Amino acid sequence: MIPDKVHFVGSIALDSVEEVFRTLGSALGSRLRRVPDGEPGGRRLWISWQYPLLRAQPFLKADPNAPNQTTGFLPLSLVDDAKPSEVRFGELGYAREARASYQDFLEARTRGELPPNVGRTVGLGCPVSSSRANSSALFSSASWSVAVGSSVSRSTTMGCSPR
């Protein structure tokens, strides 16, 4: 049985946003309901693309004695004088990436590479995901807020997945 409604979420092993939209639109046509940008480039590495941003935060320190066995990243924790309630992460890159690829999404629909009724999916790494990958209890005690911004329309489905 061939499904008549297909909804993609997250990473797709293609090299560019344009290639994701063109390939899925061509292969699935009117059966395609929602499509992500495929998380190409550095985002292909899931939440590890945020590690340099996290390492640059003045309220975080790395533990050189306990590298992650899979990634080699050093676990992060709050510096001794940091107050978890005052920790704020600014732009994490999700909003920037979502806005840029939304323009590609609109252009792909205009060119007919995606059906006119297809919507967009945006996946966000949850704090628990970064916590597992980058620290012990850091992210459960700090405040998190991620905003995609008003430039992403209602045709976008937002998802938060701890993968």
Residue pairs with C-beta under 8 A, 6 or more apart in sequence:
2 31
3 31
4 31
5 31
5 33
6 28
6 31
6 32
6 33
7 33
7 34
7 121
8 24
8 32
8 34
8 35
8 36
8 121
9 34
9 36
9 121
9 123
9 159
9 161
10 36
10 39
10 121
10 123
10 161
10 163
11 36
11 38
11 39
11 43
11 44
11 46
12 20
12 24
12 36
12 38
12 39
13 38
13 44
14 20
14 23
14 38
14 40
15 40
16 38
16 40
17 37
17 38
17 40
17 101
17 104
17 105
18 104
18 108
19 38
19 40
20 35
20 36
20 37
20 38
20 40
21 35
21 37
21 104
21 105
21 108
21 113
21 114
22 108
22 113
24 32
24 35
24 114
25 32
25 35
25 108
25 113
25 114
25 115
25 118
26 113
29 115
30 115
30 117
32 114
32 115
32 118
33 117
33 118
33 119
34 118
34 119
34 120
34 121
34 157
35 105
35 114
35 118
35 119
35 120
35 121
36 120
36 121
36 122
36 123
37 97
37 101
37 104
37 105
37 120
37 122
39 46
39 123
42 49
43 49
43 97
46 125
46 129
46 163
47 125
47 129
47 130
47 133
47 134
48 71
48 73
48 133
49 93
50 92
50 93
50 125
50 130
51 71
51 73
51 134
53 92
53 93
54 60
54 76
54 130
54 134
55 62
55 76
57 89
58 79
59 78
59 79
59 82
59 87
60 76
60 77
60 78
60 79
60 138
61 76
61 77
61 78
61 79
62 74
62 75
62 76
63 74
63 75
63 76
63 77
64 74
66 74
66 75
67 73
67 74
67 75
68 74
68 75
68 133
68 134
71 133
73 133
73 134
75 134
75 135
75 136
76 134
76 135
76 138
77 135
77 136
77 137
77 138
78 84
78 87
78 138
78 141
78 142
84 141
84 142
84 143
85 143
87 141
87 142
87 143
88 143
88 145
89 142
89 143
89 144
89 145
92 146
94 122
94 124
94 125
94 146
94 148
95 146
95 147
95 148
95 149
98 122
98 148
98 149
98 152
98 156
99 148
99 149
99 151
99 152
102 120
102 151
102 152
102 153
102 156
105 114
105 120
108 114
109 115
109 116
109 118
119 155
119 156
119 157
120 152
120 155
120 156
120 157
121 156
121 157
121 159
122 148
122 152
122 156
122 157
122 158
122 159
123 159
123 160
123 161
124 146
124 158
124 159
124 160
124 161
125 160
125 161
125 163
126 160
126 161
126 162
127 139
127 140
127 142
127 144
128 139
128 140
128 162
129 161
129 162
129 163
130 139
131 137
131 138
131 139
131 140
132 162
148 156
148 158
